[in-house]
Amino acid sequence: MLLAVLALVAHSAPTAFVSNGGVLYRERFLSPADFEAIRRECRTLRGGMRAEKDSIALRRMGLCLDRRSHTHAMLMSEAVASRIA
């Protein structure tokens, strides 16, 4: 799973940012343990995914995370915010 980081772009990445349509993909963003925990939770949600209707992406499936979920808590944490600031 890749985490797309919008907006704040480091000086070393403007070419990648522009060539990806304004999206910067940051690999190894999460610790291996956090990545595995998110992957496990996401696998349990696959059955509830639906086709996105308001997206320019083709055949993209999605679903809103429950704000009480472990994945939501990890991705909205101060630790994650500090990594993208």
N, C-alpha and C positions, 0 to 999 in steps of 0.2 A: 504494500500500500504506500502510495506517495502522498505527501501532504503538499497541496498547492498553496504557496504563499503569495498573496497578492499585495501589491503596492510597494512596500519598502524593499528596495533592491540595492544590493551592495555594489560598490564601484566596480568590482571585478566581474559582475554578471550582466551588464546592460545589453550585450549582444545576445545572450541566451534569453533574456527577458523579452526583447523585441522579436526575436525569431520564433518564440513560442506564443505569440499573440498576446503578450502582456501578462503571462503567467510564468512564475518561476517555480520549478520543481526542485525540492530539496530532499535529497536522499539521506537515509540514516538519520532522520530527524528525531525519532524516538529511540529510547533505549531498547535493547533487544527484549527485555521483559515487558515493557509497556507495549511494544509492537505486537508481541505474541498475545497479550491480554486483549488488545483491541481486535486482533484478527479472530480470536476465539469468539468474542461477542458478536462481531460482524457476521460470522458464519451462521450464528443462530438466527440472524435477522433476514437471511436470504429469501425465505418464503414470503415475507411481507413486502418485498420490493415491488414497485410498480413502475411502468414506463413514465418518464418525465415528459409532460406535454408542453411545457414552456421552456424548452431548451433548444439551443442550436445544435447540440451534439446529437449524433445519430444513435438510436437504440440504447440510450443511456437509461439505466434503471436507478431508482433512488428510494429513499425512505427517510423520514425525520427521526432523529434519535430522541429518545425520552430524556428529558433534562435530568432525570434521576439516575441515568445509567452510568456505569463505570467509565465507558468510553467518552461520554459527554464531559464528565468531570475531569478526565485526564486531558482532553483536548482544549478545555476552557481554563486550565490551571494557570497560575502565575508563572510556573516554570516554562510552559509552552509560550506564553505571552512574551516572556523575557528573551526567548530564542528568536522570535521574529521581529523584535523591536530594534 
